[in-house]
């Protein structure tokens, strides 16, 4: 502290400055806003004298020593603790440390507070652990803010006094950080952040419920951009979803269904694709497969689709209660309405009996298409088609249907949504139909 004192006139002048929090004859307290302003301007290359002068201070009244010491103090605090280090924590100081011996009542109160804190931490760890996957071994830690909340709850619940420092030491957190966390300024900031998060939550829920289809964070981001012209960072969307417990369907791999890569060389048809799904042209690589759908009370239907590997668009589909050859043939007939197929287009499938059947292969040739097949027992050779069925089953409500007509209606609604409204991350966040149109315009 400098020995230079402020006159009454200088004090009155300094109090008019919005960056001054308090001033006396010997000392001056600056606002946190000015400290942050000082750091920002200093990082741009300005000198301390220039910064104080720009802020409206009389640098002759302050004196070079006072400005120099304040500059060093703020820069050191910012380097060590960031913006938090610039905040004034003197109002939280509790004076000299307690030197007298504690009474039995005080010792008992401290031990009871310690026990309650440890029990609360243990309960919180149990809750956090219940949200993990069974095979996840990552260590669970309680955050600093969670510890602050636990200490605050225990002090209020049991109406304890003079135990803040003691509980902070047990929890291994900063006492000054605890007081800062519950300061009026910090609590007001958190309230404002919570209000802003509530607004974002409502927008996310609108996208989450769009057309009644379940969505994850990426789908929500693309829906907000494509349907509502709103752009949010993916991390922000995930943070809001975690905060308000907005859960999306997650397909988990079933180890019993994993198939080893086939080593056999026999193929009914040559594998023209070789997993080169994206070849830069819409209407060239067509993928097809059939999946079963359970609905009603033990009823089963079958869905056959043909997917454009480049745009992920479903070009044709057929729903049937039977797994006869007709389901695959009718799906092929659905390609006739598409005029954008290339001259060298070919259809790729597994080696199921539908696709090895002479009638099916004859119809493929009649449509002017080539034919390709995956290796036997190797689902990875047709992975995009399998992926579509996975998303389809996650995002539809087939199980709630009671009749085959209801199943067909639900599938028709979903196909419209999937092709024209459901953005996809790897398609520049566009729906398949719009992405195909964009490819056509570029070509």
C-alpha positions as CSV (number, residue, x, y, z in Angstrom):
1,X,0.0,0.0,0.0
2,X,1.3,3.5,-0.9
3,X,1.7,6.1,1.9
4,X,0.1,8.8,-0.4
5,X,-3.4,9.7,1.0
6,X,-6.4,11.0,-0.8
7,X,-7.8,14.4,0.0
8,X,-11.5,14.9,0.6
9,X,-11.9,16.4,-2.8
10,X,-10.1,13.5,-4.5
11,X,-12.2,11.0,-2.6
12,X,-15.4,12.7,-3.8
13,X,-14.1,12.7,-7.3
14,X,-13.1,9.0,-7.2
15,X,-16.5,8.0,-5.8
16,X,-18.1,9.3,-9.0
17,X,-16.2,6.8,-11.1
18,X,-18.3,3.7,-11.8
19,X,-15.2,1.5,-11.5
20,X,-14.7,2.5,-7.8
21,X,-16.4,0.3,-5.2
22,X,-15.1,2.1,-2.1
23,X,-12.5,4.8,-1.3
24,X,-11.0,6.1,1.9
25,X,-8.2,8.5,2.7
26,X,-5.6,5.6,2.5
27,X,-7.1,3.0,0.2
28,X,-9.3,2.4,-2.8
29,X,-11.3,-0.6,-3.8
30,X,-12.0,-1.3,-7.5
31,X,-14.9,-3.2,-8.9
32,X,-14.5,-6.6,-10.4
33,X,-15.6,-5.2,-13.7
34,X,-12.6,-2.8,-13.8
35,X,-10.2,-5.6,-12.9
36,X,-11.5,-7.7,-15.9
37,X,-11.3,-4.6,-18.1
38,X,-7.7,-4.0,-17.0
39,X,-6.7,-7.5,-17.8
40,X,-8.4,-7.3,-21.3
41,X,-6.7,-4.0,-22.1
42,X,-3.3,-5.1,-20.7
43,X,-3.4,-8.1,-23.0
44,X,-3.8,-5.8,-25.9
45,X,-0.5,-4.1,-25.1
46,X,-1.7,-1.0,-23.2
47,X,0.3,0.2,-20.2
48,X,-1.3,0.5,-16.7
49,X,-1.3,4.3,-16.9
50,X,-3.1,4.3,-20.2
51,X,-5.7,1.8,-18.9
52,X,-6.4,3.9,-15.8
53,X,-6.6,7.0,-17.8
54,X,-9.1,5.4,-20.3
55,X,-11.2,4.4,-17.4
56,X,-11.6,8.0,-16.2
57,X,-9.1,8.0,-13.3
58,X,-6.9,10.9,-12.3
59,X,-3.6,9.2,-12.6
60,X,-1.8,12.0,-10.7
61,X,-4.2,11.5,-7.7
62,X,-3.6,7.7,-7.8
63,X,0.1,7.9,-8.2
64,X,2.4,5.5,-10.1
65,X,3.1,3.3,-7.1
66,X,-0.5,2.5,-6.4
67,X,-1.2,1.7,-10.1
68,X,2.0,-0.4,-10.4
69,X,1.1,-2.5,-7.3
70,X,-2.5,-3.0,-8.4
71,X,-1.3,-4.0,-11.8
72,X,1.1,-6.6,-10.5
73,X,-1.5,-8.0,-8.0
74,X,-4.2,-8.4,-10.6
75,X,-2.0,-10.0,-13.3
76,X,-0.6,-12.5,-10.8
77,X,-4.0,-13.4,-9.5
78,X,-5.3,-13.9,-13.1
79,X,-2.3,-16.1,-14.1
80,X,-2.8,-18.3,-11.0
81,X,-6.6,-18.5,-10.8
82,X,-8.1,-16.9,-13.9
83,X,-11.1,-14.6,-13.7
84,X,-12.0,-16.0,-10.2
85,X,-8.8,-14.6,-8.8
86,X,-9.8,-11.1,-9.7
87,X,-12.8,-11.1,-7.5
88,X,-12.6,-9.4,-4.1
89,X,-12.8,-12.0,-1.4
90,X,-11.9,-9.8,1.5
91,X,-15.6,-9.5,2.5
92,X,-15.6,-13.2,3.3
93,X,-12.6,-13.0,5.7
94,X,-13.4,-14.1,9.2
95,X,-10.6,-12.4,11.1
96,X,-8.0,-14.1,13.2
97,X,-8.0,-17.9,13.5
98,X,-9.6,-19.3,16.6
99,X,-6.9,-20.1,19.2
100,X,-9.0,-21.0,22.2
101,X,-9.7,-24.7,23.0
102,X,-13.0,-26.0,21.8
103,X,-15.6,-27.0,24.4
104,X,-17.0,-30.6,24.4
105,X,-20.2,-29.4,22.8
106,X,-18.3,-27.7,20.0
107,X,-16.1,-30.8,19.5
108,X,-19.3,-33.0,19.4
109,X,-20.9,-30.6,16.9
110,X,-17.9,-30.8,14.6
111,X,-17.7,-34.6,14.7
112,X,-21.4,-34.8,14.0
113,X,-21.1,-32.3,11.1
114,X,-18.1,-34.4,9.7
115,X,-20.2,-37.6,9.9
116,X,-23.2,-36.0,8.2
117,X,-20.9,-34.6,5.4
118,X,-19.3,-38.0,4.8
119,X,-22.7,-39.7,4.7
120,X,-24.0,-37.2,2.2
121,X,-21.0,-37.6,0.0
122,X,-21.5,-41.4,0.1
123,X,-25.1,-41.1,-0.9
124,X,-24.2,-38.8,-3.8
125,X,-21.5,-41.2,-5.0
126,X,-24.1,-44.0,-5.0
127,X,-26.5,-41.9,-7.1
128,X,-23.7,-41.0,-9.6
129,X,-22.6,-44.7,-9.7
130,X,-26.1,-45.9,-10.6
131,X,-26.0,-43.9,-13.8
132,X,-22.9,-45.6,-15.1
133,X,-22.8,-48.6,-17.5
134,X,-22.1,-51.9,-15.8
135,X,-18.7,-52.5,-17.5
136,X,-17.5,-48.9,-17.0
137,X,-14.6,-48.7,-14.5
138,X,-14.0,-44.9,-14.7
139,X,-13.5,-43.3,-11.3
140,X,-16.4,-41.3,-10.0
141,X,-15.6,-37.9,-8.5
142,X,-17.8,-35.3,-6.7
143,X,-17.3,-31.9,-8.2
144,X,-16.3,-28.8,-6.1
145,X,-19.7,-27.2,-6.6
146,X,-21.4,-30.4,-5.4
147,X,-19.3,-30.3,-2.2
148,X,-20.2,-26.7,-1.7
149,X,-23.9,-27.6,-1.9
150,X,-23.4,-30.5,0.6
151,X,-21.7,-28.3,3.1
152,X,-24.3,-25.6,2.8
153,X,-27.2,-28.1,3.2
154,X,-25.6,-29.6,6.3
155,X,-25.0,-26.2,8.0
156,X,-28.6,-25.1,7.3
157,X,-30.2,-28.4,8.2
158,X,-28.4,-28.7,11.6
159,X,-28.1,-24.9,12.2
160,X,-24.4,-25.2,12.8
161,X,-22.1,-22.2,13.5
162,X,-18.4,-21.7,12.9
163,X,-17.8,-25.0,11.1
164,X,-17.4,-23.7,7.5
165,X,-13.6,-23.8,7.5
166,X,-13.6,-27.2,9.3
167,X,-16.0,-28.8,6.7
168,X,-14.1,-27.2,3.8
169,X,-10.9,-28.8,5.0
170,X,-12.6,-32.2,5.3
171,X,-14.1,-31.9,1.8
172,X,-10.8,-30.5,0.5
173,X,-12.3,-27.4,-1.0
174,X,-11.4,-23.7,-0.6
175,X,-13.3,-21.8,2.1
176,X,-13.0,-18.5,0.1
177,X,-14.4,-20.5,-2.9
178,X,-17.3,-21.6,-0.8
179,X,-18.2,-18.0,0.2
180,X,-17.8,-16.8,-3.4
181,X,-20.1,-19.6,-4.6
182,X,-22.9,-18.4,-2.2
183,X,-22.2,-14.7,-2.7
184,X,-25.1,-12.6,-4.0
185,X,-23.3,-11.9,-7.3
186,X,-22.6,-15.6,-8.0
187,X,-26.1,-16.7,-7.0
188,X,-27.6,-14.0,-9.3
189,X,-25.4,-15.2,-12.1
190,X,-26.5,-18.8,-11.6
191,X,-30.1,-17.8,-11.5
192,X,-29.7,-16.0,-14.8
193,X,-27.9,-19.0,-16.3
194,X,-30.7,-21.3,-15.1
195,X,-33.3,-19.0,-16.7
196,X,-31.4,-19.0,-20.0
197,X,-31.1,-22.8,-19.8
198,X,-34.9,-23.1,-19.3
199,X,-35.4,-21.2,-22.6
200,X,-33.0,-23.5,-24.4
201,X,-34.6,-26.5,-22.9
202,X,-38.0,-25.6,-24.3
203,X,-36.5,-25.2,-27.8
204,X,-34.7,-28.5,-27.5
205,X,-37.9,-30.3,-26.4
206,X,-39.7,-28.8,-29.4
207,X,-37.1,-30.4,-31.7
208,X,-37.1,-33.6,-29.6
209,X,-40.8,-34.0,-30.1
210,X,-40.8,-32.9,-33.8
211,X,-43.2,-35.2,-35.7
212,X,-43.3,-37.5,-32.7
213,X,-39.9,-39.2,-33.4
214,X,-37.3,-40.0,-30.8
215,X,-34.1,-38.1,-31.3
216,X,-30.5,-37.8,-29.9
217,X,-28.4,-34.7,-29.5
218,X,-27.2,-34.7,-33.2
219,X,-30.7,-35.2,-34.5
220,X,-31.9,-32.4,-32.2
221,X,-29.2,-30.0,-33.5
222,X,-30.0,-30.7,-37.1
223,X,-33.8,-30.4,-36.5
224,X,-33.3,-27.0,-34.8
225,X,-31.2,-25.8,-37.8
226,X,-33.4,-27.3,-40.6
227,X,-36.9,-26.7,-39.1
228,X,-36.5,-23.7,-36.8
229,X,-33.4,-21.9,-38.2
230,X,-31.8,-22.1,-34.7
231,X,-28.1,-23.0,-34.3
232,X,-26.8,-24.4,-31.0
233,X,-23.4,-25.9,-30.2
234,X,-23.6,-29.7,-29.9
235,X,-21.9,-29.5,-26.4
236,X,-24.6,-27.1,-25.2
237,X,-27.4,-29.3,-26.4
238,X,-25.9,-32.3,-24.6
239,X,-25.3,-30.2,-21.4
240,X,-29.0,-29.1,-21.4
241,X,-30.2,-32.7,-22.0
242,X,-28.1,-34.0,-19.1
243,X,-29.2,-31.1,-16.8
244,X,-32.9,-31.7,-17.4
245,X,-32.7,-35.5,-17.9
246,X,-33.8,-35.5,-21.5
247,X,-33.0,-39.0,-22.6
248,X,-32.7,-40.3,-26.2
249,X,-32.9,-43.9,-27.2
250,X,-29.5,-45.6,-27.3
251,X,-29.0,-48.9,-29.1
252,X,-26.6,-51.1,-27.2
253,X,-24.6,-53.8,-29.0
254,X,-25.8,-57.3,-28.2
255,X,-22.8,-59.6,-27.8
256,X,-24.9,-62.6,-28.6
257,X,-25.7,-61.2,-32.1
258,X,-22.2,-60.2,-33.1
259,X,-21.1,-62.0,-36.1
260,X,-17.5,-62.8,-36.9
261,X,-16.2,-61.7,-40.3
262,X,-16.6,-64.5,-42.8
263,X,-13.5,-66.0,-44.3
264,X,-15.2,-68.1,-47.0
265,X,-14.6,-67.1,-50.6
266,X,-17.8,-68.5,-52.1
267,X,-20.3,-65.9,-53.4
268,X,-23.5,-66.3,-55.2
269,X,-22.8,-63.0,-56.9
270,X,-19.6,-61.1,-57.1
271,X,-19.1,-58.5,-54.4
272,X,-18.9,-55.4,-56.5
273,X,-19.2,-53.0,-53.6
274,X,-16.4,-54.1,-51.3
275,X,-17.8,-51.6,-48.7
276,X,-17.3,-48.6,-50.9
277,X,-20.7,-47.3,-50.0
278,X,-20.0,-43.6,-50.9
279,X,-19.0,-43.3,-54.6
280,X,-20.0,-39.7,-55.2
281,X,-23.1,-40.4,-57.3
282,X,-26.7,-40.6,-56.2
283,X,-28.6,-43.6,-57.6
284,X,-25.6,-45.8,-58.3
285,X,-25.2,-48.0,-55.2
286,X,-28.5,-49.4,-53.9
287,X,-28.7,-51.5,-50.7
288,X,-31.5,-53.8,-49.8
289,X,-32.4,-56.1,-47.0
290,X,-35.4,-57.4,-45.0
291,X,-36.1,-57.1,-41.3
292,X,-38.9,-58.4,-39.0
293,X,-41.2,-56.2,-36.9
294,X,-43.0,-57.3,-33.8
295,X,-46.4,-55.7,-33.0
296,X,-49.6,-56.4,-31.2
297,X,-49.7,-59.5,-29.1
298,X,-47.1,-61.8,-30.6
299,X,-47.8,-60.7,-34.2
300,X,-45.0,-60.2,-36.8
301,X,-44.6,-58.2,-40.0
302,X,-41.7,-57.9,-42.4
303,X,-40.2,-54.7,-43.9
304,X,-38.1,-54.8,-47.1
305,X,-36.3,-51.6,-48.2
306,X,-34.0,-50.3,-50.9
307,X,-31.6,-47.6,-49.8
308,X,-29.4,-45.2,-51.8
309,X,-26.0,-45.6,-50.2
310,X,-24.9,-42.1,-51.3
311,X,-27.8,-40.1,-50.0
312,X,-29.2,-42.6,-47.4
313,X,-32.7,-42.1,-49.0
314,X,-35.2,-44.9,-48.9
315,X,-36.2,-45.3,-52.6
316,X,-38.6,-48.2,-52.2
317,X,-40.1,-50.3,-49.4
318,X,-42.7,-53.0,-48.9
319,X,-44.5,-54.2,-45.8
320,X,-45.9,-57.7,-45.6
321,X,-47.2,-60.3,-43.1
322,X,-45.4,-62.9,-45.1
323,X,-41.7,-63.6,-45.8
324,X,-42.4,-64.9,-49.3
325,X,-40.4,-63.9,-52.4
326,X,-43.2,-61.4,-53.3
327,X,-41.9,-58.9,-50.7
328,X,-38.6,-58.6,-52.4
329,X,-40.1,-58.4,-55.9
330,X,-42.6,-55.7,-54.9
331,X,-39.8,-53.7,-53.4
332,X,-37.8,-53.9,-56.7
333,X,-40.9,-52.8,-58.7
334,X,-40.9,-49.6,-56.5
335,X,-37.7,-48.5,-58.2
336,X,-39.5,-47.9,-61.5
337,X,-40.7,-44.4,-60.4
338,X,-37.1,-43.2,-59.9
339,X,-35.5,-41.6,-62.9
340,X,-32.2,-40.5,-61.3
341,X,-30.6,-44.0,-61.2
342,X,-27.3,-44.2,-63.1
343,X,-26.6,-46.5,-66.1
344,X,-24.2,-48.5,-64.1
345,X,-26.4,-48.8,-60.9
346,X,-26.4,-52.0,-59.0
347,X,-28.2,-53.4,-56.1
348,X,-26.3,-55.0,-53.2
349,X,-27.7,-57.5,-50.7
350,X,-26.8,-60.4,-48.5
351,X,-27.0,-64.0,-49.7
352,X,-30.5,-64.6,-48.5
353,X,-32.8,-66.9,-50.6
354,X,-34.8,-63.9,-51.8
355,X,-31.8,-62.4,-53.6
356,X,-30.4,-65.6,-54.9
357,X,-33.8,-66.7,-56.4
358,X,-33.9,-66.8,-60.2
359,X,-37.0,-64.6,-60.3
360,X,-35.4,-61.8,-58.3
361,X,-32.2,-61.9,-60.4
362,X,-34.3,-61.9,-63.6
363,X,-36.2,-58.8,-62.5
364,X,-32.9,-57.1,-61.5
365,X,-31.6,-57.6,-65.1
366,X,-34.9,-56.4,-66.6
367,X,-34.6,-53.2,-64.7
368,X,-31.1,-52.7,-66.1
369,X,-29.4,-53.1,-62.8
370,X,-26.3,-55.0,-61.8
371,X,-26.2,-57.2,-58.7
372,X,-23.7,-57.5,-55.9
373,X,-23.7,-59.6,-52.7
374,X,-22.0,-59.5,-49.3
375,X,-19.8,-62.4,-48.2
376,X,-21.7,-65.1,-46.5
377,X,-22.4,-64.3,-42.8
378,X,-20.8,-60.9,-43.0
379,X,-23.2,-58.1,-42.0
380,X,-20.5,-55.5,-42.2
381,X,-20.7,-55.7,-46.0
382,X,-24.1,-54.1,-45.9
383,X,-23.6,-52.0,-42.8
384,X,-25.5,-48.8,-43.8
385,X,-28.7,-50.8,-44.5
386,X,-28.4,-52.6,-41.1
387,X,-27.8,-49.2,-39.5
388,X,-31.1,-47.8,-41.0
389,X,-33.1,-50.7,-39.5
390,X,-31.5,-50.0,-36.1
391,X,-32.5,-46.3,-36.2
392,X,-35.9,-47.2,-37.6
393,X,-36.7,-49.5,-34.7
394,X,-35.5,-47.0,-32.2
395,X,-37.6,-44.1,-33.6
396,X,-40.9,-45.8,-34.5
397,X,-43.7,-47.1,-32.3
398,X,-44.4,-50.4,-34.1
399,X,-44.9,-52.3,-30.9
400,X,-47.9,-50.1,-30.0
401,X,-49.7,-51.0,-33.3
402,X,-52.5,-53.6,-33.1
403,X,-53.1,-54.3,-36.7
404,X,-51.1,-54.6,-39.9
405,X,-52.8,-51.5,-41.3
406,X,-51.6,-49.5,-38.3
407,X,-48.1,-50.9,-38.9
408,X,-48.2,-49.7,-42.5
409,X,-49.5,-46.3,-41.6
410,X,-46.7,-45.8,-39.0
411,X,-44.0,-46.9,-41.5
412,X,-45.4,-44.6,-44.2
413,X,-45.3,-41.7,-41.8
414,X,-41.8,-42.5,-40.7
415,X,-40.5,-42.9,-44.3
416,X,-41.8,-39.4,-45.1
417,X,-40.1,-38.0,-42.0
418,X,-36.9,-39.9,-42.6
419,X,-36.5,-38.8,-46.3
420,X,-37.7,-35.2,-46.1
421,X,-37.2,-34.0,-42.5
422,X,-34.7,-36.1,-40.5
423,X,-31.3,-34.4,-40.9
424,X,-28.2,-36.6,-41.0
425,X,-24.8,-35.6,-39.6
426,X,-22.8,-37.0,-42.5
427,X,-25.0,-35.4,-45.1
428,X,-24.1,-31.8,-44.2
429,X,-26.9,-32.1,-41.6
430,X,-29.5,-32.3,-44.3
431,X,-32.4,-34.8,-44.9
432,X,-31.6,-37.4,-47.6
433,X,-34.0,-35.9,-50.2
434,X,-32.6,-32.4,-49.8
435,X,-29.0,-33.7,-49.9
436,X,-29.8,-35.5,-53.2
437,X,-31.2,-32.3,-54.6
438,X,-28.0,-30.5,-53.6
439,X,-25.9,-33.1,-55.3
440,X,-27.9,-32.7,-58.4
441,X,-27.5,-28.9,-58.4
442,X,-23.7,-29.2,-57.9
443,X,-23.4,-31.7,-60.8
